[in-house]
Amino acid sequence: MTFPTLDFAAVRARLLAREETALLDVREEDPYAQAHPLWAANLPLSRIELDAWRRIPRRDTLIVLYGEYSGQDLAPRAAAKLASLGYTQVHLLADGLEGWRAAGGELFRDVNVPSKAFGEYVEHLRHTPSLAAEEVQALLDSRADVVVVDARRFDEYQAMSIPTATSVPGAELVLRVRELAPDPATRVIVNCAGRTRSIIGTQSLVNAGLPNPVAALRNGTIGWLLAGQRLDHGATRRAPQPSADHQREAIRAAGDVAARAGVRSIPLGEVAALEDSGRRTVYRLDVRTPEEFTAGHLPDFLSAPGGQLVQETDHHAPVRGARIVLDDDDGVRARMSASWLAQMGWEVYVVDGAAAADRRQTGPTPPLRPALPDAKTATPTQLAQWLDEARSDPAAVQVLDFSAGANYLRGHIPGAWFAIRAQIREAVAAVPKARRYVATCGTAIQARFATPELRAALGGRAEVFVLDGGNAAWTAAGQPVETGETRLANARTDRYRRPYEGTSAPREAMQAYLDWEYGLVAQLGRDGTHHFAPI
C-alpha cells in the first residue's frame, strides 16, 4: 500500500492557515522528545489501535506522519494501521524529519512543547512576576504573610513539594486561592516543577485581578534544588472549597478574562453543530478533577483537568486547527482554561447553562478501540507451570511483557522480557528461542494487539499465547513478581525521562533544561507557526 506525501512547505502552509492537520510523530516518546516540529503530536506506532480513535475522532482528518528510528521508517507501517482503522486522508511527510530539517523547519526538544513555549512567550510579553528560590526561602524563614500553592497534579505535588505548599492544580487557582489568602496583603507564590505551570498559574491570578501580590517561584522545584534547599515529600494539603462569596468573585473574574481572550459561550444543544456536518473536529473536554468527572459528566465529554490540559494540549488535542469545547460546573475552571487555549490560537467554547441532570454519564470513559485480535490464552496457573519447566528446559517458554517501561520496572513476571510492540522483531531476536511465547501487559489489551505481529516475527516456529487477564491476573492469583530492569529485549524508549523528575536528577541536566526553556521564545520566532496572542 502506498500513501501520498506532503512536504514541509505544504504542511507549514496548512498550519499558518489554521487548516485542520494532525502532524504525527509515530516513534516512541523518547526519540520524539529529542527532536520534532512544534505542532507534531506523539502517537507511537505501538499505541495506534489504543489511542487513535479517541485522539483523532474524525476519520477524514488530514494526517501527516513521520518517524524514522534505528534505520527503520515507521511511518508507512503507521499509515497502513491508520488506513485499516478507517482514516482516509493519511499522508507521509516527504523525506521525513530530515526533510523538515533540510527545508529549514525548526525542531524542538522535550515534550508538551507548544504549552511550554507558550508559557515562556507569556512571561516574555507580560513580564510575569517571579521570585528566586532564595527569596521565597527567606520569606518562609521569616514567617512572612505568604501562601505557596503548587499548580501541578496532586501526585506530582506529593512526590516533592515546597515546604508549606498546598496543592491547587492550575485550573483550580482562580476558583480556590481566595480561601487560602483572603487577606489582600497575603503574598501568593505559585510553583510547579520547572517554569510553565508556575508562569501560567501566576499570570492567571494576575489576569483575574486577584488583589494580592502574586509571583511565580522562578524555575520551580528545579530552582529550589539548584539553590540547595530542602523539599518536602508526601505532603497532603489541598485547597478548601470556595465560599459562596469567593466563588462569585471568581466567576466574575473568569468571565472577564475569557471575554478578553475571545472565548465564546455555547448552549449544550448547539455543540453538535460545531462539527459542521462532520467536516470539523470538535474536542469535548471536562476540565474538573478526575473524581468529579467520574461522579457525573456530559455525554461524549472526556476528562482533561484544566491545569494539565493547558500543560499538555498536544496530547488532548493533536489535531491543530480543531475546535475545543470545555465544561465545568462552577463557571470558573472552564473559562480560565479556555482563556489560555484561545491565547494559544485555538477556537474554543465554554458550555453555557448545562444543568446537573445533563451530567448524567458516570464512571470513567469506556475504551474506544477496534476489536481485539483472536489469540490463544494461557491462565496464570498454566504459565507458572511452564516457567517451572523452564528451570530445567529454558526452551519451554519465554514471556514478553508489552507494558509501559515504568510499569515493568515496578513489577513483572519473573523471567519476563520488556518489549516494545513496534520493535517486536528486534525483541524476538534478543530473546532466547523457545517452543512457546506468552505475551502479557497490565491487562493483556496491548498484548492481544501484539500477538499477530509476534506470530509473524516468529515465522510459525513457536506457539504464541496471551496471558489471560495479563499481569493483573497474575498478581491476583498470588504469583510472584520481580522488579527492576531484569531483562530488556528493547531499550526503554517508550517514555522520555523529564530532567525535572524526582530529586536525584543531575544538576547539569536540571540546569540544561532551564536553559532550554529560556531559548524557546527565540525558537518560536524562527518557527513562525504558533499564532500565540497573550492578552
C-alpha positions as CSV (number, residue, x, y, z in Angstrom):
1,M,0.0,0.0,0.0
2,T,1.4,3.4,-1.0
3,F,0.4,6.8,0.5
4,P,0.7,10.3,-0.8
5,T,3.3,12.7,0.6
6,L,3.2,16.3,1.8
7,D,6.4,18.3,2.0
8,F,7.5,20.8,4.7
9,A,6.1,23.8,2.7
10,A,2.7,22.3,2.3
11,V,2.4,21.3,6.0
12,R,3.6,24.7,7.1
13,A,1.1,26.4,4.9
14,R,-1.7,24.4,6.5
15,L,-0.5,25.4,10.0
16,L,-0.3,29.0,9.0
17,A,-3.8,28.9,7.5
18,R,-5.1,27.1,10.6
19,E,-6.5,24.2,8.5
20,E,-7.1,21.1,10.4
21,T,-3.9,19.0,10.4
22,A,-2.7,16.1,12.5
23,L,1.1,16.1,12.2
24,L,2.1,12.9,14.0
25,D,5.4,11.5,15.1
26,V,5.0,7.7,15.4
27,R,8.2,7.0,17.2
28,E,8.2,6.2,20.9
29,E,8.2,9.1,23.3
30,D,11.9,9.3,24.0
31,P,13.1,9.7,20.4
32,Y,10.2,12.0,19.7
33,A,11.4,14.2,22.6
34,Q,14.9,14.6,21.1
35,A,13.7,16.5,18.0
36,H,10.3,17.2,16.4
37,P,8.3,20.1,14.8
38,L,6.4,22.4,17.1
39,W,3.0,21.1,16.3
40,A,3.9,17.4,15.9
41,A,2.0,15.2,18.4
42,N,3.4,11.9,19.6
43,L,1.2,8.9,18.6
44,P,3.6,5.9,18.8
45,L,3.1,3.1,16.3
46,S,2.8,0.8,19.3
47,R,-0.3,2.6,20.5
48,I,-2.3,3.5,17.4
49,E,-5.1,1.0,17.9
50,L,-5.4,2.0,21.6
51,D,-5.4,5.8,21.1
52,A,-6.1,6.9,17.5
53,W,-10.0,6.9,17.5
54,R,-10.1,9.0,20.7
55,R,-7.3,11.4,19.9
56,I,-8.3,11.9,16.2
57,P,-12.0,11.5,16.2
58,R,-12.8,12.5,12.6
59,R,-11.8,9.7,10.2
60,D,-11.3,12.1,7.3
61,T,-8.8,14.3,9.2
62,L,-5.8,15.2,7.1
63,I,-3.0,13.3,8.8
64,V,0.8,13.6,8.1
65,L,3.1,11.0,9.5
66,Y,6.9,10.7,10.0
67,G,9.1,8.6,12.3
68,E,12.4,7.0,11.4
69,Y,14.1,5.2,14.2
70,S,17.2,2.9,14.3
71,G,17.3,2.9,10.5
72,Q,13.6,2.0,10.1
73,D,10.9,4.2,8.7
74,L,8.0,3.5,10.9
75,A,5.6,5.9,9.1
76,P,4.5,3.5,6.3
77,R,3.5,0.9,8.9
78,A,1.7,3.5,10.9
79,A,-0.1,4.8,7.8
80,A,-1.3,1.2,7.0
81,K,-2.6,0.8,10.5
82,L,-4.5,4.2,10.4
83,A,-6.0,3.3,7.0
84,S,-7.2,-0.1,8.4
85,L,-8.9,1.9,11.2
86,G,-10.8,3.9,8.6
87,Y,-8.7,7.1,8.2
88,T,-9.0,8.3,4.6
89,Q,-6.5,11.2,4.3
90,V,-3.3,9.7,5.5
91,H,-0.1,11.2,4.2
92,L,3.6,10.7,4.8
93,L,5.9,13.7,5.4
94,A,8.2,14.0,2.4
95,D,11.7,12.8,3.4
96,G,10.6,12.5,7.0
97,L,12.1,14.5,9.8
98,E,15.3,15.1,7.9
99,G,13.3,16.6,5.0
100,W,11.7,19.0,7.6
101,R,15.2,19.9,8.9
102,A,16.7,20.3,5.4
103,A,13.9,22.6,4.3
104,G,14.7,25.0,7.2
105,G,12.0,23.8,9.6
106,E,12.6,24.4,13.2
107,L,12.9,21.4,15.5
108,F,12.1,21.4,19.2
109,R,13.3,19.2,22.1
110,D,11.2,17.7,25.0
111,V,7.5,17.0,25.3
112,N,4.4,19.3,25.5
113,V,6.5,21.9,23.7
114,P,3.6,24.1,22.4
115,S,2.4,24.6,26.0
116,K,5.9,25.2,27.4
117,A,6.9,27.5,24.6
118,F,3.6,29.4,25.2
119,G,4.4,29.8,28.9
120,E,7.8,31.3,28.0
121,Y,6.1,33.6,25.5
122,V,3.6,34.8,28.1
123,E,6.4,35.6,30.6
124,H,8.4,37.4,27.8
125,L,5.5,39.6,26.8
126,R,3.7,40.1,30.1
127,H,6.7,40.2,32.4
128,T,5.0,37.7,34.8
129,P,6.3,38.5,38.3
130,S,8.6,35.9,39.9
131,L,10.8,35.4,42.9
132,A,14.0,33.3,43.1
133,A,14.1,30.3,45.4
134,E,16.4,32.0,47.9
135,E,13.9,34.9,48.2
136,V,11.0,32.6,48.8
137,Q,13.0,30.6,51.4
138,A,13.8,33.9,53.2
139,L,10.0,34.7,53.3
140,L,9.3,31.3,54.8
141,D,12.1,31.5,57.3
142,S,10.9,35.0,58.5
143,R,7.3,33.7,58.8
144,A,6.1,36.3,56.4
145,D,2.5,36.5,55.4
146,V,2.9,34.2,52.4
147,V,1.0,31.3,50.9
148,V,2.7,28.8,48.5
149,V,0.4,27.0,46.0
150,D,1.6,24.1,43.8
151,A,-0.1,24.1,40.4
152,R,0.8,20.6,39.4
153,R,-1.2,17.4,39.6
154,F,-1.7,16.1,43.2
155,D,0.5,13.1,42.6
156,E,3.4,15.3,41.4
157,Y,2.9,17.5,44.5
158,Q,3.0,14.5,46.8
159,A,6.3,13.3,45.2
160,M,8.1,16.6,46.1
161,S,6.9,20.0,47.1
162,I,8.0,23.3,48.6
163,P,7.7,23.3,52.4
164,T,4.3,24.7,53.5
165,A,2.9,24.4,49.9
166,T,-0.8,23.5,49.3
167,S,-1.9,21.6,46.2
168,V,-4.0,23.7,43.9
169,P,-3.8,22.4,40.3
170,G,-3.7,25.1,37.7
171,A,-7.3,25.4,36.7
172,E,-8.3,25.5,40.4
173,L,-6.3,28.5,41.3
174,V,-8.7,31.3,40.5
175,L,-11.6,29.3,42.0
176,R,-9.9,28.4,45.3
177,V,-7.0,30.7,46.1
178,R,-9.1,33.3,47.9
179,E,-9.8,30.7,50.6
180,L,-6.1,30.3,51.2
181,A,-5.3,34.0,51.0
182,P,-8.5,36.0,52.0
183,D,-6.4,39.0,53.1
184,P,-5.3,41.0,50.1
185,A,-2.0,41.7,51.8
186,T,-1.1,38.0,51.8
187,R,1.6,37.2,49.2
188,V,0.8,34.2,46.9
189,I,3.7,32.2,45.4
190,V,2.8,29.7,42.6
191,N,5.2,26.9,41.8
192,C,5.5,23.8,39.6
193,A,8.4,21.6,38.8
194,G,10.0,23.9,36.2
195,R,8.5,27.0,34.8
196,T,5.4,26.6,32.6
197,R,2.7,25.9,35.1
198,S,4.0,28.4,37.6
199,I,4.1,31.1,34.9
200,I,0.6,30.3,33.7
201,G,-0.8,29.9,37.2
202,T,0.7,33.2,38.3
203,Q,-0.5,35.0,35.2
204,S,-4.0,33.5,35.7
205,L,-4.2,35.2,39.0
206,V,-2.9,38.5,37.6
207,N,-5.3,38.3,34.7
208,A,-8.2,37.6,37.1
209,G,-7.4,40.7,39.1
210,L,-6.5,39.0,42.4
211,P,-5.7,41.9,44.7
212,N,-2.9,40.0,46.4
213,P,0.8,40.4,45.5
214,V,1.5,37.3,43.3
215,A,4.7,35.8,42.0
216,A,5.9,32.6,40.4
217,L,8.6,30.6,42.1
218,R,11.3,31.1,39.5
219,N,12.3,27.8,38.0
220,G,10.0,25.8,40.3
221,T,11.3,22.8,42.3
222,I,14.3,22.6,39.9
223,G,15.3,26.1,41.0
224,W,14.7,25.2,44.6
225,L,17.0,22.1,44.4
226,L,19.7,24.1,42.5
227,A,19.6,26.6,45.3
228,G,20.5,23.7,47.7
229,Q,17.2,24.0,49.6
230,R,15.1,21.2,51.1
231,L,11.9,19.8,49.5
232,D,9.1,18.0,51.3
233,H,7.8,14.6,50.3
234,G,4.4,13.1,50.8
235,A,2.5,16.3,51.6
236,T,-1.3,16.1,51.5
237,R,-2.5,19.7,51.8
238,R,-5.4,20.6,49.4
239,A,-7.2,23.8,48.9
240,P,-10.7,24.0,50.6
241,Q,-13.9,24.5,48.7
242,P,-14.6,28.2,47.9
243,S,-17.1,30.1,49.9
244,A,-20.2,31.4,48.1
245,D,-18.8,35.0,48.1
246,H,-15.4,33.9,46.9
247,Q,-16.9,31.8,44.1
248,R,-19.0,34.7,42.9
249,E,-15.8,36.8,42.7
250,A,-14.1,34.1,40.8
251,I,-16.9,33.6,38.4
252,R,-17.0,37.3,37.6
253,A,-13.2,37.5,37.2
254,A,-13.0,34.3,35.0
255,G,-15.8,35.6,32.8
256,D,-14.0,38.9,32.2
257,V,-10.7,37.1,31.4
258,A,-12.5,34.7,29.0
259,A,-14.2,37.6,27.2
260,R,-10.9,39.5,26.7
261,A,-9.4,36.3,25.3
262,G,-12.2,35.8,22.8
263,V,-13.8,32.7,24.3
264,R,-17.3,32.1,23.2
265,S,-20.2,30.5,25.2
266,I,-22.4,27.9,23.6
267,P,-25.6,26.2,24.8
268,L,-25.1,22.4,25.2
269,G,-27.7,21.7,22.5
270,E,-25.6,23.6,19.9
271,V,-22.3,21.9,20.5
272,A,-23.0,19.2,17.9
273,A,-23.5,21.9,15.2
274,L,-19.8,22.8,15.6
275,E,-18.9,19.6,13.8
276,D,-20.3,21.2,10.7
277,S,-21.9,18.0,9.4
278,G,-18.8,16.0,10.2
279,R,-16.4,18.4,8.4
280,R,-14.8,19.7,11.6
281,T,-13.1,18.1,14.6
282,V,-14.5,19.0,17.9
283,Y,-12.9,18.1,21.2
284,R,-15.3,18.0,24.1
285,L,-13.4,18.2,27.4
286,D,-14.4,18.4,31.0
287,V,-11.8,20.4,33.0
288,R,-12.8,19.4,36.5
289,T,-10.9,16.9,38.7
290,P,-10.9,13.2,37.6
291,E,-13.0,12.4,40.7
292,E,-15.7,15.0,39.7
293,F,-15.7,13.7,36.1
294,T,-16.2,10.1,37.3
295,A,-19.1,11.2,39.5
296,G,-21.0,12.7,36.6
297,H,-20.2,14.4,33.3
298,L,-21.8,15.4,30.0
299,P,-22.1,12.6,27.4
300,D,-19.3,12.4,24.9
301,F,-17.0,14.6,27.0
302,L,-13.6,13.4,28.1
303,S,-11.7,14.2,31.3
304,A,-8.9,16.8,30.8
305,P,-8.2,18.5,34.1
306,G,-7.8,22.2,33.3
307,G,-4.3,22.9,34.5
308,Q,-2.9,19.8,32.8
309,L,-4.9,20.5,29.6
310,V,-3.1,23.8,29.2
311,Q,0.2,22.0,30.0
312,E,-0.5,19.0,27.7
313,T,-2.6,20.4,24.9
314,D,-0.8,18.5,22.2
315,H,-1.9,15.2,23.9
316,H,-5.5,16.1,24.4
317,A,-6.0,17.9,21.0
318,P,-3.4,16.6,18.5
319,V,-5.4,18.0,15.5
320,R,-4.2,21.6,15.1
321,G,-7.0,23.8,13.9
322,A,-9.7,21.8,15.6
323,R,-12.4,23.3,17.8
324,I,-12.4,22.8,21.5
325,V,-15.4,22.9,23.9
326,L,-14.9,22.9,27.7
327,D,-17.3,22.2,30.5
328,D,-17.3,22.6,34.3
329,D,-20.0,23.1,36.9
330,D,-18.7,26.2,38.6
331,G,-18.3,28.8,35.9
332,V,-14.6,29.4,36.6
333,R,-12.4,26.5,35.6
334,A,-13.6,26.1,32.1
335,R,-13.4,29.8,31.4
336,M,-9.9,30.2,32.8
337,S,-8.7,27.1,30.8
338,A,-10.5,28.3,27.7
339,S,-8.9,31.7,28.0
340,W,-5.4,30.1,27.8
341,L,-6.3,27.9,24.9
342,A,-7.7,30.9,23.0
343,Q,-4.5,32.8,23.6
344,M,-2.7,29.7,22.2
345,G,-4.6,30.1,18.9
346,W,-7.4,27.6,19.4
347,E,-11.0,28.2,18.5
348,V,-12.5,27.5,21.9
349,Y,-16.0,27.5,23.5
350,V,-17.4,27.0,27.0
351,V,-20.7,25.2,27.6
352,D,-23.3,27.6,29.0
353,G,-26.3,26.6,31.0
354,A,-25.8,22.9,31.5
355,A,-27.7,21.5,34.5
356,A,-26.6,18.9,36.9
357,A,-29.0,16.5,35.3
358,D,-27.2,16.9,32.0
359,R,-24.1,15.4,33.6
360,R,-25.7,12.0,33.7
361,Q,-22.8,10.0,32.4
362,T,-20.9,8.4,35.3
363,G,-17.7,6.4,35.6
364,P,-14.5,6.5,33.6
365,T,-14.7,6.9,29.8
366,P,-15.0,3.5,28.1
367,P,-12.3,2.4,25.7
368,L,-12.7,3.3,22.1
369,R,-10.7,0.8,20.0
370,P,-11.1,-1.9,17.4
371,A,-12.0,-5.5,18.3
372,L,-9.2,-7.4,19.9
373,P,-7.4,-9.9,17.7
374,D,-8.1,-13.6,18.3
375,A,-5.4,-15.3,20.4
376,K,-4.8,-18.5,22.3
377,T,-4.7,-17.8,26.0
378,A,-2.9,-19.2,29.0
379,T,-4.0,-18.9,32.6
380,P,-1.6,-17.8,35.3
381,T,-1.5,-21.4,36.6
382,Q,-0.5,-22.7,33.1
383,L,2.2,-20.1,32.8
384,A,3.5,-20.8,36.2
385,Q,3.8,-24.5,35.3
386,W,5.7,-23.6,32.0
387,L,8.0,-21.3,33.9
388,D,8.7,-24.1,36.4
389,E,9.5,-26.4,33.4
390,A,11.9,-23.7,32.0
391,R,14.1,-24.0,35.1
392,S,15.4,-27.3,33.6
393,D,14.4,-26.7,30.0
394,P,14.9,-23.0,29.0
395,A,13.2,-23.5,25.7
396,A,9.9,-24.4,27.4
397,V,8.6,-20.7,27.4
398,Q,9.6,-17.1,27.0
399,V,7.4,-14.2,28.3
400,L,7.3,-10.9,26.5
401,D,5.9,-8.0,28.6
402,F,4.5,-5.1,26.5
403,S,3.6,-2.9,29.5
404,A,4.9,0.6,29.7
405,G,8.5,0.6,30.8
406,A,7.8,2.3,34.1
407,N,5.2,-0.4,34.9
408,Y,7.6,-3.1,34.0
409,L,10.1,-1.7,36.4
410,R,7.6,-1.6,39.3
411,G,6.7,-5.2,38.9
412,H,6.7,-8.0,36.3
413,I,6.5,-11.8,36.0
414,P,9.9,-13.4,37.0
415,G,11.8,-14.0,33.8
416,A,9.7,-11.8,31.6
417,W,11.3,-9.6,29.0
418,F,10.4,-6.0,28.5
419,A,9.4,-5.5,24.8
420,I,8.1,-2.6,22.7
421,R,5.5,-3.7,20.2
422,A,6.7,-1.5,17.3
423,Q,10.1,-3.2,17.7
424,I,8.9,-6.7,18.1
425,R,11.3,-8.3,15.5
426,E,14.3,-6.9,17.4
427,A,12.8,-8.1,20.6
428,V,12.3,-11.7,19.3
429,A,15.9,-11.7,18.1
430,A,17.2,-10.6,21.5
431,V,15.3,-13.3,23.4
432,P,16.5,-16.9,23.6
433,K,14.4,-19.2,21.4
434,A,11.6,-21.2,22.9
435,R,8.7,-23.5,21.9
436,R,6.1,-21.2,23.5
437,Y,5.9,-17.4,23.8
438,V,3.5,-15.7,26.1
439,A,2.6,-12.1,25.6
440,T,1.4,-10.0,28.5
441,C,1.0,-6.5,29.9
442,G,-1.1,-4.9,32.6
443,T,-4.5,-6.1,31.4
444,A,-3.5,-8.1,28.3
445,I,-5.0,-5.5,25.9
446,Q,-1.8,-4.4,24.3
447,A,-0.5,-8.0,24.4
448,R,-3.6,-9.1,22.4
449,F,-2.8,-6.5,19.7
450,A,0.8,-7.6,19.7
451,T,0.1,-11.3,19.1
452,P,-0.4,-11.2,15.3
453,E,2.9,-9.3,15.0
454,L,4.6,-11.7,17.4
455,R,3.4,-14.7,15.3
456,A,4.7,-13.1,12.2
457,A,8.1,-12.3,13.7
458,L,8.4,-15.9,14.9
459,G,7.5,-17.2,11.4
460,G,5.4,-20.1,12.8
461,R,8.3,-21.7,14.7
462,A,6.6,-21.5,18.1
463,E,3.2,-21.3,19.7
464,V,2.0,-17.9,20.8
465,F,-0.3,-17.3,23.8
466,V,-1.6,-14.3,25.7
467,L,-1.7,-14.4,29.4
468,D,-5.4,-14.3,30.2
469,G,-6.0,-11.1,32.3
470,G,-2.4,-10.0,32.0
471,N,-0.2,-9.1,34.9
472,A,-3.2,-8.0,36.9
473,A,-4.5,-11.6,36.8
474,W,-1.0,-13.0,37.6
475,T,-0.8,-10.8,40.7
476,A,-4.4,-11.5,41.8
477,A,-3.6,-15.3,41.6
478,G,-0.9,-14.7,44.2
479,Q,2.0,-15.4,41.8
480,P,5.4,-13.8,42.5
481,V,6.7,-10.7,40.8
482,E,10.2,-9.2,40.4
483,T,11.2,-5.5,39.9
484,G,13.8,-3.5,38.0
485,E,15.4,-3.8,34.6
486,T,15.9,-7.5,34.8
487,R,15.5,-8.3,31.1
488,L,15.2,-5.7,28.3
489,A,14.5,-7.1,24.9
490,N,14.2,-3.5,23.7
491,A,15.6,-0.3,25.3
492,R,13.0,1.6,27.4
493,T,12.4,4.3,24.9
494,D,8.7,4.3,25.3
495,R,8.9,7.2,27.8
496,Y,11.1,10.2,27.9
497,R,12.5,10.9,31.4
498,R,12.0,14.5,32.2
499,P,15.0,16.3,33.6
500,Y,12.9,17.6,36.4
501,E,11.6,14.2,37.6
502,G,12.5,13.1,41.1
503,T,15.1,14.6,43.3
504,S,18.1,12.7,42.0
505,A,18.4,14.3,38.6
506,P,21.9,15.6,37.9
507,R,22.3,19.4,38.5
508,E,23.7,19.7,35.0
509,A,20.6,18.1,33.5
510,M,18.3,20.4,35.5
511,Q,20.2,23.5,34.5
512,A,20.3,22.4,30.9
513,Y,16.5,22.0,31.0
514,L,16.1,25.6,32.3
515,D,18.5,26.9,29.6
516,W,16.4,25.1,27.0
517,E,13.2,26.7,28.3
518,Y,14.8,30.2,28.2
519,G,15.6,29.6,24.5
520,L,12.0,28.7,23.4
521,V,10.9,32.3,22.6
522,A,13.7,32.6,20.1
523,Q,12.7,29.2,18.6
524,L,9.1,30.4,18.3
525,G,10.3,33.4,16.3
526,R,12.2,31.2,13.9
527,D,9.3,28.8,13.5
528,G,6.6,31.3,12.9
529,T,3.5,29.0,13.1
530,H,2.4,29.5,16.7
531,H,-0.4,32.1,16.5
532,F,0.1,32.9,20.2
533,A,-1.6,36.1,21.3
534,P,-1.4,36.6,25.1
535,I,-3.9,39.2,26.4
